[in-house]
Amino acid sequence: METASAGTPDGPGLNRRALLRGGAVAGLGALVAAAPVFTSAGDAAVAYPGGPEPSAPRLQLTKFKDPLRIPPVLRPRSRGGHDELTVRMRTADVTVHAQLPPVRMWTYEGSYPGPTIETTAGRPLRVAWENGLTGKIPVTAVDFGLPTGPSADPLSNYPGTDGCQEVAGVAGLDPWAVVHLHGMLTGGGNDGWMENLLAPGDVQLSAYPNKGAATLWYHDHTHHVSRFSVYAGLAGLFVARGEQERALDLPKGAQEVPLVLSDRNFALDAAGSLTGRLVHKVEMVGAQRLMRVHAAPYTLVNGVIWPHLEVEPRWYRFRIVNTANSRIYRLMLLADGRPVPGALQVIGTDQGLIDRPRPVGGALNLSPGERADVLVDFSAFRGRAPKLVNTLGGITPGASDVRNDLLEPDVMQFRVADRAPRSRFSPPKTLSATFERLGADDLPHDRAPRWVVLVGPGTQNMPELWEMEEIDAQEVTAPAAGIVQVRDEEGTLTTLRRTAMAYDDGNTLTAARDDLEIWKYLNLAASPHPMHIHLAHFQVLSREYYDITGFDRQLRGSVRSIAFQAAAELEPHELGEKDVVRVGTAGRITAGPNGTPGELVTVAVRFPVVGRGVHHCHMLEHEQHMVRPLVVAPGSHADGGTHAGMHH
C-alpha cells in the first residue's frame, strides 16, 4: 500500500498514520495538543506561497494545480409577494482537473456543483425544476470482494475497475429525477418526495416558505437511485440571506467562499491512464458480501480536485457543505505541517447562525449532509500556504479494519499573499440575538421520547434502522429479537420493543405540527450514521458513550443491558439548529471508554410544517435500507391518526 510518509514525493503534507497514532487514544483534544510535525522529502522543493504538489503515484493527478472554481450564482425574479426561479437539469461535460479529460455528468444548469441559488430570507420562493437530462446515467457502478491479508490493498481508493464486477441494472438507468431542497422547512407536497419522479421533459413545481437565513443544499432524492444520481453530479448550494446577517458585516464578496465537498473515482483506459468516466466502487466484505459505504480517492471542492485558492491576509467566511455519498470529512487547517487549533471558528450550522463564534479546538467533523459556516483569519499566514486536510479515512465495518485509508488526506491549499493586512474586521461577540439553546424547562416532560436504534447488517446484509417503543419489562421475555434494554447514567433501565424497520412496514410515525419532541438515536453498529429528518429541525442536546457489547447481532436483541459509560462533549457545529446529526464516533478516532463505538445522541425536534416526509441515514449507500416514512399533521389530525392506527 502506498501512503504519504517521509521519503515519498508527497510535498509538505500529512502522514495520516502518524496523525492517527498521535491522537487515536485520547481523542480530539490530545490530537491537537500533541501538535506533531509532518514533513517529507519534498519539503525543500516547495517555495511558499505554495504551488502544485505530486499526489500518491497511483492517483496520477497533481495536487493544487487548478484554482478553486466558484459556482455561478442564480438569483430569483421578484413576482409581487414572492420570488420565482427556473433551474434546468442537463447532461454536460465538466472539467474537474486540468490533467483529466472532461467528465460527463448529470448537472443543474451545466455545472458541478450546480449554481448557488441565492435568495432573501422571508421572501417565499417558487422554483420550476426542469428535467432536461439525456442519456443513461454517466456512472460505471462496480463492486468486488474484499482482499485478505494484512497488506491487502484498499481497492476502493484506487482508480479503475480491475478485479471488479458490474452492479446489475445501473448502466441502464434513465434520467428520471426528483429534487429535494435539503434543510428547507416546507410542506410534504413541495419537499421532493423520493417516489414522485420527473421524466425527461417534465417539471417539478415547488413552493418554499424560505423563512430563515441559512446555508442549505439541493440534490436528487430518487428512491433506490440517489447514491448514483447524486454521484453523477446532481447537487448544488442554496443560500438564504437575512437582515440579521447583513447587519453583522461579515466577510463578503471575494472573502465569502462556498466550499462544496465531495469525493469521486474514475475509470482507467487500457494504458492505465485516467479517462474521466465516473466510477462508483464499493467493497463487498466476507462470505455474506456486506457492502462497505462508498469512499473514493479524489477529493473535490466546488467540483475541482485538490484546488488552490489565493487569499489575502485577512478574515474569510467559508460556507462548507459535505455533499459526499458517505465520506465523513474531519477537517483541520495545517500550516507548515502543523495543525492550527482554533483556526476554524464556527458561526453557523445547518439552519443558520449560532449565538457566538466558537473556535474548533480539534477537527471539524462534517458527515454527509451537514453544513458549517466558519470564519478563518489568514493574517497569521502571510506568504505561506496552509492546507485544509481530511484526517479521517473511509468508514469501515470492523474496529480493527483500517485498510480503507485515504491515499491523499489533502483537501485544498490556500496561497496567502505576502503583504500587510488591509482589513480591520474582527468577529462579532454576538452573532444571532434570537437563537437560544434549549434548556431543561423548555423540553417536554409529559411523554416518553421516540427511540431510533441503528444496528449492523441483518438478514439482508445491510444496516438497519429500528423504530422503537418503550414498554414495561414485564410485557416481554428477554432476551428476544427486537428487544433492547438500555441502562442510563442514573441506573434506570428502559426496555424497548421494535415497532418498525423496513420502509414499507406500515405503522407510520406521526408527529403534530409545531410540536417539540425528544428523539433518542442509539447506535449499536460499528460505523457512524448521519441521521436526517425531513419537515423538521432540531437541537442536539447530548452525546453519550454506551457499552454496546450486550447487543447480540445474531439474536438481533440485547442479552444484557446497553450501559452508559461517559458523557461526550458536543462539537461547535452541533450547538445550533440542525437537520443532520452524526450518531457514532467519527471513524472511532474519538471512541468512548474501552474503545466501544456505541453512542446515544439525544435531540429536541420541532415540526413547523405538515405533510409526508421521511427520516433516514444520509449515507447514500445506506439510505434505501435505513429510511422510514414520517407524517406531520395538524394537532387534531395527529390525534385522530393515533386512533386510526398510526404510530404517534
C-alpha positions in Angstrom: 0.0 0.0 0.0 1.2 3.5 -0.8 0.9 6.1 2.0 2.1 9.6 2.5 5.2 9.3 4.6 8.7 10.5 4.9 10.6 9.6 1.8 7.6 9.8 -0.5 7.1 12.6 -3.1 4.1 14.0 -1.4 5.2 17.5 -0.6 4.9 19.1 2.9 1.8 17.3 3.9 0.2 14.9 6.3 1.2 11.4 7.2 -2.2 10.1 8.1 -1.0 7.1 10.1 1.3 9.4 12.1 -1.6 11.7 12.8 -3.8 8.8 13.9 -1.1 7.4 16.2 -0.8 10.8 17.8 -4.4 11.2 18.6 -6.4 8.0 18.4 -6.3 7.1 22.0 -7.0 10.4 23.8 -9.3 11.9 21.2 -9.6 15.4 19.6 -8.0 17.4 22.4 -4.9 15.2 22.6 -4.6 15.2 18.8 -4.1 19.0 18.8 -2.1 19.2 22.0 0.5 16.9 20.6 0.8 19.1 17.5 3.1 16.6 15.6 5.1 18.0 12.7 4.5 16.3 9.4 7.4 16.5 6.9 8.5 14.7 3.8 11.4 14.6 1.4 9.6 17.2 -0.8 9.8 20.0 1.8 12.8 21.8 0.4 11.3 21.9 -3.1 8.3 24.0 -2.1 8.6 27.8 -2.2 5.8 29.5 -0.4 3.2 30.7 -1.0 2.7 27.3 -2.3 2.3 25.6 -5.6 1.3 22.3 -7.2 2.4 19.1 -5.5 2.5 15.5 -6.6 -0.1 13.1 -5.3 0.3 9.5 -4.4 1.6 7.9 -7.6 -1.4 5.7 -8.3 -3.6 8.8 -8.4 -1.7 10.4 -11.3 -3.0 13.9 -10.8 -1.1 16.9 -9.5 -2.4 18.5 -6.3 -3.2 22.2 -6.1 -2.7 22.7 -9.8 -6.2 24.1 -10.5 -7.7 27.2 -8.9 -10.8 26.8 -6.9 -13.9 27.4 -9.0 -16.7 29.4 -7.6 -20.1 28.1 -8.7 -22.2 30.6 -10.7 -25.0 32.3 -8.8 -28.7 32.2 -9.6 -31.0 34.8 -8.1 -34.8 34.6 -8.5 -37.0 37.2 -10.1 -39.5 39.1 -8.0 -43.1 38.5 -8.7 -45.2 40.6 -6.3 -45.2 38.9 -2.9 -42.9 36.1 -3.9 -39.9 35.2 -6.0 -39.6 32.8 -8.9 -36.8 30.8 -10.4 -36.3 28.1 -13.1 -33.5 25.6 -12.7 -32.7 23.2 -15.6 -31.1 19.8 -15.2 -28.9 18.8 -18.2 -26.2 16.5 -19.2 -22.8 18.2 -19.5 -19.1 17.6 -19.7 -17.4 19.1 -16.7 -13.7 19.9 -16.2 -12.6 18.8 -12.7 -8.8 18.8 -13.2 -6.5 20.1 -15.9 -4.9 16.7 -16.3 -8.1 14.8 -16.6 -10.4 14.7 -19.6 -13.8 16.4 -19.2 -16.2 14.3 -17.1 -19.7 13.5 -18.4 -22.1 14.4 -15.6 -25.8 15.0 -14.9 -25.9 18.6 -13.6 -28.0 21.5 -12.7 -27.5 24.2 -15.4 -24.5 22.5 -16.8 -22.1 22.9 -13.8 -20.9 20.8 -11.0 -21.8 21.6 -8.3 -25.0 23.3 -9.6 -25.3 27.1 -9.4 -25.6 28.6 -5.9 -29.2 29.7 -5.5 -29.1 33.0 -3.6 -32.3 34.2 -2.0 -33.7 36.7 0.5 -35.0 35.1 3.7 -38.6 35.9 4.3 -39.4 36.0 0.6 -41.4 32.9 -0.4 -39.8 31.2 -3.4 -41.3 29.2 -6.2 -38.9 27.0 -8.3 -39.5 25.2 -11.5 -37.1 22.3 -11.6 -37.0 21.3 -15.3 -35.6 17.8 -16.2 -33.6 18.2 -19.4 -31.3 15.3 -18.7 -30.4 13.0 -21.6 -28.7 9.6 -22.0 -28.2 6.8 -19.5 -26.6 7.6 -16.1 -22.9 8.5 -16.7 -21.6 6.3 -13.9 -20.0 2.9 -14.0 -21.1 1.0 -10.8 -18.9 -1.9 -9.7 -18.2 -3.9 -6.6 -15.7 -6.6 -5.6 -14.8 -8.9 -2.8 -12.5 -7.6 -0.1 -8.9 -8.8 -0.5 -7.5 -10.6 2.5 -4.2 -10.4 4.4 -2.6 -7.7 6.5 -1.1 -5.9 3.4 -4.2 -6.1 1.2 -4.8 -3.0 -1.0 -7.7 -0.7 -0.3 -9.0 -1.1 -3.9 -12.0 1.3 -3.4 -9.5 4.1 -3.1 -7.7 3.3 -6.4 -9.0 4.4 -9.8 -10.1 1.8 -12.3 -12.3 -1.3 -12.3 -9.8 -4.1 -12.4 -10.9 -7.1 -10.3 -14.5 -5.7 -10.1 -17.9 -6.8 -11.3 -20.5 -4.5 -12.7 -23.6 -3.8 -10.5 -26.6 -5.1 -12.4 -29.2 -2.6 -13.6 -27.2 0.6 -13.0 -25.9 1.1 -16.6 -29.4 1.2 -17.9 -30.8 3.8 -15.6 -32.7 6.5 -17.5 -32.7 10.1 -16.3 -35.6 10.2 -14.0 -35.1 12.7 -11.1 -36.7 14.5 -8.2 -35.2 17.5 -6.3 -35.0 17.8 -2.6 -34.0 21.2 -1.2 -32.3 19.8 1.9 -33.0 21.7 5.1 -35.8 23.8 3.7 -38.8 23.8 6.0 -41.5 23.2 3.5 -44.6 21.1 3.4 -44.5 17.5 2.2 -46.1 18.4 -1.2 -43.0 20.5 -2.0 -40.3 18.6 -0.3 -39.3 16.4 -3.2 -40.9 13.1 -2.3 -38.5 10.4 -3.4 -41.1 8.5 -5.4 -42.6 11.5 -7.2 -40.2 11.2 -10.1 -39.8 13.5 -13.2 -39.4 12.1 -16.6 -37.1 13.9 -19.1 -39.1 16.9 -20.2 -41.2 17.2 -17.1 -41.2 20.0 -14.5 -41.3 19.8 -10.7 -43.0 22.9 -9.3 -42.1 23.5 -5.7 -43.0 26.3 -3.3 -40.7 27.1 -0.4 -41.6 29.4 2.5 -37.9 30.4 2.7 -38.3 31.9 6.2 -34.9 31.6 7.7 -31.4 32.7 6.7 -29.3 29.6 6.3 -26.9 27.5 4.1 -28.9 24.7 2.5 -28.2 22.5 -0.5 -30.3 20.8 -3.1 -29.8 17.3 -4.6 -31.6 14.4 -6.3 -33.6 12.2 -4.0 -34.7 9.4 -6.2 -35.6 6.3 -4.2 -33.1 3.5 -4.5 -31.0 5.5 -7.0 -29.8 8.6 -5.2 -26.4 7.1 -4.5 -25.8 7.1 -8.2 -27.7 10.2 -9.3 -26.0 12.5 -6.7 -22.7 10.9 -7.6 -23.4 11.7 -11.2 -23.5 15.4 -10.3 -27.0 16.4 -9.1 -26.1 18.6 -6.2 -25.8 22.4 -5.5 -25.8 25.0 -2.8 -28.7 27.2 -1.6 -28.1 30.4 0.4 -30.8 32.4 2.1 -29.6 35.8 3.4 -31.3 37.7 6.2 -31.2 41.2 7.7 -29.6 40.0 10.9 -26.7 38.5 9.0 -26.2 41.7 6.9 -26.0 43.8 10.0 -23.0 41.8 11.3 -20.9 43.0 8.3 -19.3 39.6 8.0 -16.7 39.0 5.2 -18.4 39.2 1.8 -17.7 39.4 -1.9 -14.4 37.6 -2.7 -14.0 36.9 1.1 -17.1 34.8 1.3 -16.4 31.5 -0.4 -18.6 28.3 -0.7 -16.7 25.0 -0.2 -18.8 22.2 -1.5 -17.0 18.9 -0.6 -17.3 15.6 -2.4 -15.3 12.6 -3.5 -15.1 10.8 -6.8 -13.4 7.9 -8.6 -12.6 7.4 -12.3 -12.0 4.7 -14.8 -8.7 3.8 -16.5 -8.0 3.1 -20.1 -6.0 0.1 -21.4 -2.8 2.0 -20.8 -3.7 2.8 -17.2 -4.5 6.4 -17.7 -7.5 8.2 -16.3 -10.4 8.5 -18.7 -12.7 10.9 -16.8 -15.5 8.3 -16.7 -17.1 8.3 -13.2 -16.7 5.0 -11.3 -18.8 4.2 -8.2 -16.9 1.4 -6.5 -17.7 -0.4 -3.2 -16.2 -3.4 -1.4 -18.3 -6.4 -0.5 -16.9 -7.9 2.7 -16.8 -11.5 3.6 -18.9 -14.5 2.5 -22.1 -12.6 3.3 -21.0 -9.8 0.9 -21.6 -6.9 3.3 -21.4 -3.7 1.5 -19.0 -1.0 2.7 -20.1 2.6 2.3 -18.6 4.4 -0.7 -15.1 6.0 -0.3 -13.4 7.4 -3.3 -9.7 8.6 -3.7 -10.2 12.1 -5.1 -11.5 14.9 -3.0 -13.3 17.7 -4.9 -14.0 21.2 -3.7 -16.6 23.1 -5.8 -16.1 20.4 -8.4 -12.3 20.7 -8.7 -9.9 18.0 -7.5 -7.5 19.3 -4.8 -7.8 23.0 -5.8 -5.9 26.1 -4.5 -7.3 29.4 -3.6 -5.3 32.7 -3.5 -6.4 34.7 -0.4 -5.5 38.0 1.2 -4.1 38.1 4.8 -7.4 38.8 6.3 -10.6 37.2 7.6 -12.6 34.9 5.2 -16.0 33.3 5.6 -16.5 29.8 4.3 -19.8 28.1 3.9 -18.8 24.4 4.0 -21.2 21.6 3.0 -20.4 17.9 2.8 -22.2 16.5 -0.3 -20.2 13.2 -0.4 -22.2 10.0 -0.7 -20.8 8.6 2.6 -17.4 10.1 3.4 -17.1 12.0 6.7 -14.7 14.9 6.5 -12.6 15.5 9.6 -11.2 18.9 8.7 -8.1 20.6 10.1 -6.1 23.6 8.9 -2.4 22.7 8.7 0.4 25.3 8.3 3.9 24.1 7.7 2.7 20.6 8.6 1.3 21.6 12.0 -2.4 21.6 13.0 -3.6 25.1 13.9 -6.0 24.9 16.8 -8.8 27.4 16.7 -8.1 28.4 13.1 -11.7 27.5 12.2 -14.3 29.5 14.1 -17.9 28.2 13.7 -20.5 30.9 13.3 -23.4 28.9 11.8 -24.7 25.3 11.4 -27.3 23.6 9.2 -30.1 26.0 9.9 -28.3 29.3 10.4 -26.2 31.5 12.7 -25.5 30.4 16.3 -25.2 32.7 19.3 -21.5 33.5 19.1 -18.3 32.4 17.3 -17.0 29.1 18.6 -13.4 28.1 17.8 -12.8 24.5 16.8 -10.0 23.2 19.1 -9.5 19.9 17.3 -11.1 18.9 14.0 -14.4 20.0 12.3 -16.3 16.7 11.7 -18.8 17.0 8.9 -20.8 13.9 7.9 -22.8 13.8 4.7 -25.5 16.5 4.5 -24.0 18.6 7.3 -23.1 22.2 6.9 -20.8 24.6 8.8 -20.4 28.4 8.4 -16.9 29.2 9.5 -14.5 32.2 9.8 -10.8 31.9 9.1 -8.1 34.6 9.7 -5.2 34.3 7.2 -3.3 37.2 8.5 -1.0 34.9 10.5 0.0 33.0 7.4 1.4 35.8 5.2 3.5 34.4 2.4 2.6 30.8 3.4 0.4 28.1 2.0 -1.7 26.4 4.7 -3.8 23.4 3.7 -7.2 22.1 4.6 -6.8 18.4 5.2 -9.1 15.5 6.0 -7.7 13.5 8.9 -10.3 10.7 8.5 -10.2 7.8 6.0 -13.1 5.7 4.7 -15.6 4.2 7.1 -15.0 0.5 7.8 -17.3 -2.2 9.2 -14.8 -3.5 11.8 -13.0 -1.6 14.5 -9.7 -3.2 13.6 -10.1 -2.7 9.8 -8.0 0.2 8.6 -7.4 -0.9 5.0 -9.7 1.7 3.6 -7.2 4.5 4.3 -7.1 7.8 2.3 -4.1 7.9 0.0 -4.4 11.7 -0.1 -5.7 13.5 3.0 -5.2 16.9 1.4 -8.4 18.8 0.5 -7.2 22.1 -0.8 -4.4 24.7 -0.5 -4.6 28.4 0.4 -2.0 30.7 -1.0 -1.8 33.7 1.3 -0.4 36.9 -0.2 2.7 38.3 1.4 1.5 41.8 2.2 0.2 43.7 5.2 -3.5 43.1 6.1 -5.9 45.7 4.7 -9.0 44.8 6.8 -9.7 45.6 10.5 -12.6 43.1 10.8 -12.9 41.1 14.0 -15.6 38.5 14.7 -18.6 39.9 16.4 -19.1 38.8 20.0 -22.8 38.1 19.3 -24.0 36.6 16.1 -27.7 35.8 16.5 -29.6 37.7 19.1 -32.6 35.4 18.5 -31.0 32.0 18.7 -31.2 30.3 22.1 -30.1 26.9 23.3 -33.0 24.9 24.7 -32.9 24.3 28.5 -34.4 21.7 30.7 -37.5 23.9 31.3 -38.1 24.1 27.5 -38.3 20.4 27.0 -41.5 18.2 27.1 -41.7 16.0 30.2 -45.2 14.6 29.8 -44.5 11.8 27.4 -41.8 9.3 26.5 -39.2 10.1 23.9 -39.1 8.5 20.5 -36.3 5.9 20.1 -34.5 5.1 16.9 -31.9 2.3 17.1 -29.3 1.8 14.4 -27.9 -1.7 14.1 -25.4 -3.5 11.9 -26.2 -5.8 8.9 -29.1 -8.1 9.4 -30.8 -10.8 7.2 -30.5 -8.5 4.1 -26.8 -7.9 4.8 -27.5 -4.2 5.2 -27.6 -1.9 8.3 -31.0 -1.4 9.8 -33.0 1.5 11.3 -35.4 0.4 14.0 -38.2 2.5 15.4 -38.9 1.5 19.0 -41.4 2.0 21.7 -40.8 2.0 25.5 -42.6 -0.9 27.2 -42.8 -2.4 30.7 -40.1 -5.0 31.1 -42.8 -7.4 32.4 -44.5 -7.4 29.0 -41.8 -9.3 27.2 -39.4 -12.2 27.8 -35.9 -11.0 27.3 -33.6 -11.6 25.6 -35.5 -11.7 22.3 -35.2 -10.4 18.8 -36.1 -6.7 18.5 -35.9 -6.1 22.3 -33.2 -3.8 23.5 -32.7 -2.8 27.2 -30.8 0.4 28.0 -29.4 1.4 31.4 -28.7 5.1 31.6 -26.4 7.2 33.8 -28.8 7.1 36.7 -29.1 3.4 36.5 -32.6 3.4 35.2 -33.5 0.5 32.9 -35.6 1.2 29.8 -37.0 -1.7 27.8 -37.5 -1.0 24.1 -39.5 -3.1 21.5 -39.1 -2.7 17.8 -42.2 -1.4 16.1 -41.0 -0.9 12.5 -37.8 -1.4 10.4 -38.4 -1.7 6.7 -39.6 1.3 4.7 -43.0 -0.3 3.9 -43.6 -1.8 7.3 -46.6 0.4 7.9 -47.3 1.8 11.3 -46.2 5.3 10.1 -44.6 7.6 12.6 -46.9 10.7 13.0 -46.0 13.9 14.6 -48.1 17.0 15.4 -47.3 20.3 13.7 -45.4 22.8 15.9 -44.8 20.1 18.5 -41.5 19.6 20.3 -40.4 16.0 20.7 -37.4 14.3 22.1 -35.7 11.7 19.9 -33.0 9.4 21.1 -30.7 7.8 18.5 -28.9 4.8 19.8 -26.1 3.4 17.5 -25.4 -0.3 18.1 -23.4 -0.5 14.8 -19.6 -0.2 14.3 -19.8 2.8 12.0 -21.4 6.2 12.4 -24.6 7.2 10.7 -25.6 10.8 9.8 -29.4 11.0 10.6 -31.6 13.4 8.7 -35.2 14.3 9.4 -37.4 15.9 6.7 -40.0 18.5 7.6 -38.2 19.3 10.8 -35.2 21.0 12.6 -33.7 20.1 15.9 -31.1 20.9 18.5 -28.6 18.3 19.7 -29.0 18.0 23.5 -26.4 15.4 24.3 -23.9 12.8 23.1 -23.1 9.9 25.4 -20.9 6.8 25.1 -22.6 3.4 25.7 -21.2 -0.1 26.1 -22.9 -2.0 23.3 -21.3 -5.4 23.9 -24.6 -6.6 25.3 -26.2 -6.5 21.9 -26.2 -9.9 20.2 -26.0 -9.4 16.4 -27.2 -12.9 15.7 -30.2 -12.8 18.1 -30.9 -9.1 17.0 -31.5 -8.1 20.6 -29.7 -7.3 23.8 -28.6 -10.2 26.0 -27.6 -7.7 28.7 -28.3 -4.0 29.0 -26.7 -1.4 26.8 -25.0 0.5 29.6 -24.0 4.2 30.0 -20.2 4.8 30.1 -19.5 8.5 29.8 -20.8 11.8 28.5 -19.2 13.3 25.4 -18.8 17.0 24.6 -20.8 18.4 21.7 -18.8 19.9 18.9 -19.1 23.6 18.0 -21.1 22.9 14.8 -23.5 20.8 16.8 -24.6 23.7 19.0 -27.1 25.4 16.6 -30.3 24.4 14.8 -29.7 21.4 12.7 -31.3 18.8 10.3 -28.5 16.2 10.2 -26.6 14.7 13.2 -23.9 12.2 13.2 -24.7 9.3 15.5 -21.5 7.4 16.3 -17.9 8.5 16.6 -16.1 9.8 13.6 -14.3 6.7 12.5 -13.7 5.7 16.1 -10.9 8.2 16.4 -12.8 9.6 19.4 -14.2 6.3 20.6 -15.6 6.0 24.1 -14.0 4.2 27.1 -12.6 0.8 26.3 -12.9 1.6 22.6 -16.6 0.9 22.4 -18.2 2.7 19.4 -21.7 2.9 20.9 -23.3 6.3 21.1 -26.6 7.7 22.3 -27.5 11.1 20.8 -30.5 13.0 22.1 -32.1 15.7 20.0 -35.1 18.0 20.5 -37.1 18.1 17.3 -39.6 20.7 16.1 -42.1 20.2 13.2 -43.1 23.6 11.8 -44.7 22.2 8.5 -47.1 19.5 7.6 -47.1 16.6 5.1 -45.5 13.3 4.3 -41.7 13.0 4.5 -39.1 10.6 5.7 -36.3 10.2 8.2 -33.2 8.3 7.2 -29.5 7.8 7.2 -27.8 10.3 4.9 -25.0 7.9 3.9 -26.5 7.4 0.4 -25.3 3.7 0.2 -27.4 3.2 3.4 -30.4 5.4 2.6 -32.7 2.9 0.9 -32.2 0.5 3.7 -32.3 2.9 6.6 -35.4 5.0 5.8 -38.8 5.3 7.3 -41.8 7.4 6.4 -42.9 10.3 8.6 -46.1 12.3 8.6 -46.5 15.7 10.2 -50.2 16.7 10.7 -52.1 19.5 12.4 -52.5 18.7 16.1 -56.2 17.5 15.8 -55.3 15.3 12.8 -52.3 13.8 14.5 -54.5 12.8 17.5 -57.1 11.3 15.1 -54.3 9.4 13.3 -53.5 7.7 16.6 -57.0 6.3 16.9 -56.9 5.4 13.2 -53.9 3.1 13.8 -51.0 5.4 13.1 -48.0 5.4 15.4 -47.8 8.6 17.4 
